[in-house]
Amino acid sequence: MPEGIIPDYDDIIFGSSYNSPLEIGKLSDPVRNQDDSQQLFIFMVSERNAARELSPASKDALKTRALTDWLNDQRADYDVYAVMNSDIYNWVIKQLGISSTITPTPAPPNPLQRALGF
């Protein structure tokens, strides 16, 4: 699997400034599942191949993550206002398949919209 598919555990598998990459054929120390503390993961790298072609599923996962990260970075730089109720907002987010770390805030009432009946 390429780096970035399960980013919460990349530093264990691929190494970081704090530890070296997991050696081929060696087991990692047990690591708690970040979504369920009752589960433990143990990782093992069977091979490394920088030239290995990515599977379509891996490409899609990396593209989706890159898009989500970019959108969240863009949202941080702008004031995003949504003039819609929570049901519509939740539907839009579900349709886009994006998990947002920044929630747009509703715009203050616009007197022009009220006057025109919006």
DONU-972476 format. One record per residue: residue in one letter; x, y, z of N, C-alpha, C, O in turn; residue number from 1; chain. Coordinates in steps of 0.1 Angstrom, whole numbers. Atoms other than C-alpha are relative to their C-alpha. Example, Ala and Ser with C-alpha at 12.3 -4.5 7.8 and 13.67 -1.06 7.14 Angstrom:
<rs>
R|res|neast|nnorth|nup|caeast|canorth|caup|ceast|cnorth|cup|oeast|onorth|oup|n|chain
R|a|9|-12|0|123|-45|78|9|12|0|19|12|7|1|A
R|s|-9|-11|0|137|-11|71|-8|11|8|-3|22|9|2|A
</rs>
This chain:
<rs>
R|res|neast|nnorth|nup|caeast|canorth|caup|ceast|cnorth|cup|oeast|onorth|oup|n|chain
R|m|8|-12|0|0|0|0|9|12|0|19|12|6|1|A
R|p|-8|-12|0|13|35|-7|-2|8|12|-12|7|19|2|A
R|e|1|-10|-11|20|61|19|-12|9|-2|-14|14|-13|3|A
R|g|11|-9|1|-11|81|27|-14|-7|-1|-24|0|1|4|A
R|i|13|7|1|-38|54|24|-6|-1|14|-18|2|16|5|A
R|i|5|-1|-14|-41|51|62|10|10|8|19|5|15|6|A
R|p|-10|-9|-5|-23|83|73|2|0|15|13|4|20|7|A
R|d|-2|1|-14|-29|78|110|11|-10|5|16|-9|16|8|A
R|y|-10|10|-3|-5|49|109|13|1|-9|22|-8|-8|9|A
R|d|-12|-1|10|20|61|82|13|1|8|23|-5|3|10|A
R|d|-12|-2|-7|46|71|108|5|-13|5|18|-15|7|11|A
R|i|-4|13|-5|47|35|121|5|-8|-11|16|-15|-10|12|A
R|i|-4|8|11|49|19|87|12|6|-8|22|-1|-11|13|A
R|f|-9|-6|9|69|44|67|11|8|8|20|13|1|14|A
R|g|-10|-7|-8|88|61|96|-3|15|0|-11|20|-8|15|A
R|s|2|-14|-2|89|97|107|13|6|6|23|-1|7|16|A
R|s|-11|-6|-6|113|121|123|3|-6|13|14|-4|19|17|A
R|y|-2|6|-13|108|102|155|4|-15|0|11|-20|9|18|A
R|n|-4|15|1|113|66|143|3|-3|-15|-1|4|-24|19|A
R|s|-4|5|14|127|47|113|-11|-8|-5|-20|-13|2|20|A
R|p|11|8|6|105|28|88|1|-14|6|11|-19|10|21|A
R|l|1|14|-4|94|-6|97|8|-9|-9|7|-8|-21|22|A
R|e|-9|8|8|119|-32|85|-8|-11|-6|-18|-16|-1|23|A
R|i|7|11|7|108|-58|60|0|-13|8|11|-17|13|24|A
R|g|2|12|-7|95|-89|77|-1|1|15|-3|-9|22|25|A
R|k|1|-2|-15|95|-74|112|-14|5|3|-20|12|-4|26|A
R|l|13|-4|-5|63|-69|132|2|13|8|12|15|15|27|A
R|s|0|-12|-8|55|-35|147|-5|-3|14|-10|-14|16|28|A
R|d|6|1|-13|47|-30|183|-15|1|-1|-20|7|-11|29|A
R|p|15|-2|1|9|-33|190|-4|15|1|2|22|9|30|A
R|v|5|-13|0|-9|-1|182|-15|0|1|-22|-7|-5|31|A
R|r|14|-1|-2|-43|9|194|-7|6|-12|-2|15|-18|32|A
R|n|9|-5|11|-70|14|167|-5|13|5|-11|14|16|33|A
R|q|4|-13|-4|-77|51|168|-16|1|0|-21|11|7|34|A
R|d|14|0|0|-114|44|161|-7|-9|10|-18|-7|14|35|A
R|d|6|9|-10|-119|16|186|12|-4|9|20|-13|6|36|A
R|s|-12|2|-9|-95|15|216|1|-14|5|10|-18|12|37|A
R|q|0|14|-4|-105|-21|223|8|-9|-10|11|-21|-7|38|A
R|q|-7|7|10|-87|-32|191|15|4|-1|18|16|2|39|A
R|l|-15|-3|2|-49|-35|185|3|-4|-14|-2|-14|-20|40|A
R|f|-6|3|13|-31|-34|152|14|-4|1|21|2|9|41|A
R|i|-14|4|1|2|-51|144|3|1|-15|-4|-6|-23|42|A
R|f|-3|-2|14|18|-41|111|13|-8|-4|21|-10|5|43|A
R|m|-12|6|5|43|-59|89|2|4|-14|-8|3|-22|44|A
R|v|-3|-3|14|60|-48|57|6|-12|-6|16|-18|-2|45|A
R|s|-5|12|7|64|-77|33|10|3|-11|19|-5|-14|46|A
R|e|-9|-5|10|82|-57|6|-1|15|-2|-11|21|2|47|A
R|r|0|-15|4|91|-22|-6|4|0|-15|13|-6|-19|48|A
R|n|-2|-2|14|89|-12|-42|-5|13|-5|-17|15|-7|49|A
R|a|4|-13|3|89|24|-51|-6|1|-15|-14|10|-17|50|A
R|a|5|0|14|81|16|-88|-13|-8|-2|-17|-9|-13|51|A
R|r|12|8|2|51|-6|-81|-12|9|-4|-14|20|1|52|A
R|e|11|-8|5|20|6|-99|-11|-1|10|-14|-11|17|53|A
R|l|11|-1|-10|-9|18|-77|-12|-7|-5|-15|-6|-17|54|A
R|s|13|6|3|-41|-1|-77|-10|11|-2|-9|22|3|55|A
R|p|10|-11|2|-72|18|-89|-6|4|14|-9|16|15|56|A
R|a|6|-4|-13|-86|17|-53|10|9|8|5|18|14|57|A
R|s|-9|-9|-7|-54|32|-39|1|13|-7|2|24|0|58|A
R|k|0|-13|7|-54|59|-66|-12|8|4|-11|20|7|59|A
R|d|12|-7|-4|-90|68|-57|1|5|14|-3|16|17|60|A
R|a|-2|-5|-14|-82|69|-20|9|11|1|6|21|9|61|A
R|l|-10|-11|-1|-52|91|-25|-6|13|-7|-4|24|-1|62|A
R|k|7|-11|6|-72|114|-49|-10|6|9|-11|19|10|63|A
R|t|11|-5|-9|-101|117|-25|6|7|12|1|18|16|64|A
R|r|-6|-7|-11|-78|125|4|6|13|-4|5|23|3|65|A
R|a|-6|-12|5|-59|151|-16|-10|11|-2|-8|22|1|66|A
R|l|11|-10|3|-92|168|-27|-5|5|13|-7|17|15|67|A
R|t|5|-3|-13|-105|167|9|9|10|7|5|20|13|68|A
R|d|-10|-9|-7|-73|182|23|0|14|-7|1|24|0|69|A
R|w|-1|-13|7|-72|209|-4|-13|8|3|-12|20|5|70|A
R|l|12|-7|-3|-109|218|1|0|6|14|-4|17|17|71|A
R|n|0|-5|-14|-104|221|39|10|11|1|8|20|9|72|A
R|d|-9|-11|-1|-73|242|34|-6|13|-6|-4|24|-1|73|A
R|q|7|-11|6|-93|265|11|-10|6|9|-12|18|10|74|A
R|r|10|-4|-10|-121|267|36|6|8|11|0|18|16|75|A
R|a|-6|-7|-11|-97|279|62|4|14|-4|5|23|5|76|A
R|d|-4|-13|5|-87|309|40|-11|9|-3|-9|21|-6|77|A
R|y|12|-8|5|-122|321|33|-11|-1|11|-12|-11|18|78|A
R|d|13|1|-8|-154|329|52|-10|-6|-9|-14|0|-19|79|A
R|v|10|7|8|-178|304|38|-14|1|7|-15|-3|19|80|A
R|y|13|-1|-6|-215|312|44|-9|-9|-8|-9|-10|-20|81|A
R|a|10|8|7|-243|288|37|-14|5|4|-17|7|16|82|A
R|v|14|-4|-2|-279|300|34|-9|-12|-3|-15|-12|-14|83|A
R|m|8|12|2|-296|267|38|-2|-7|14|5|-3|23|84|A
R|n|2|7|-13|-310|245|66|10|-12|1|16|-16|-9|85|A
R|s|-10|11|-3|-290|216|82|-3|-12|-9|6|-20|-12|86|A
R|d|3|11|8|-309|190|62|5|1|-14|11|-9|-19|87|A
R|i|-6|-2|13|-299|205|29|15|-1|0|21|-7|-8|88|A
R|y|-15|0|-2|-263|210|41|5|-14|1|14|-18|-6|89|A
R|n|-4|14|-2|-261|174|53|-1|-8|-13|7|-17|-16|90|A
R|w|2|7|13|-275|161|19|12|4|-9|17|-5|-16|91|A
R|v|-11|-4|9|-249|182|0|13|-7|3|20|-12|-5|92|A
R|i|-13|6|-5|-220|170|21|0|-15|-3|10|-21|-8|93|A
R|k|1|14|3|-232|134|17|2|-3|-15|9|-12|-19|94|A
R|q|-1|1|15|-235|138|-21|14|2|-5|19|-5|-14|95|A
R|l|-14|-3|3|-200|152|-23|9|-10|5|21|-12|0|96|A
R|g|-9|10|-5|-186|125|-2|12|6|7|23|0|7|97|A
R|i|-11|-7|-6|-165|150|17|-2|1|15|-13|4|20|98|A
R|s|1|-2|-14|-158|150|54|8|13|3|20|15|0|99|A
R|s|-5|-13|-2|-152|186|64|5|2|15|-3|-2|24|100|A
R|t|-5|-3|-13|-131|197|94|-5|15|4|-3|19|15|101|A
R|i|4|-13|-2|-145|232|90|-15|1|-5|-17|-1|-17|102|A
R|t|14|-1|4|-183|238|90|-3|15|-3|0|24|5|103|A
R|p|4|-13|4|-196|268|71|-10|5|10|-18|-2|15|104|A
R|t|9|-7|-9|-215|293|93|-11|7|-9|-9|12|-19|105|A
R|p|11|-6|8|-249|306|82|2|15|-1|8|22|8|106|A
R|a|-1|-14|2|-249|341|68|-11|8|8|-21|2|10|107|A
R|p|11|-7|-7|-267|368|87|-11|3|-10|-9|4|-22|108|A
R|p|11|-3|8|-301|376|74|2|12|-9|8|22|-5|109|A
R|n|-2|-11|10|-300|398|42|-13|7|-2|-23|0|-6|110|A
R|p|13|-7|1|-327|425|42|-5|0|-15|-17|-1|-17|111|A
R|l|4|1|14|-327|424|4|-7|-13|-4|-17|-13|-11|112|A
R|q|6|13|3|-335|387|3|-14|0|6|-23|-5|0|113|A
R|r|13|-1|-6|-364|393|28|-10|8|-8|-21|4|-10|114|A
R|a|8|-9|8|-377|421|7|-5|-6|-13|-16|-4|-18|115|A
R|l|4|6|13|-377|400|-25|-7|-13|2|-11|-20|-7|116|A
R|g|7|12|-3|-392|370|-7|8|-13|-1|3|-23|-3|117|A
R|f|-8|11|0|-362|347|-7|2|-6|13|8|-16|15|118|A
</rs>
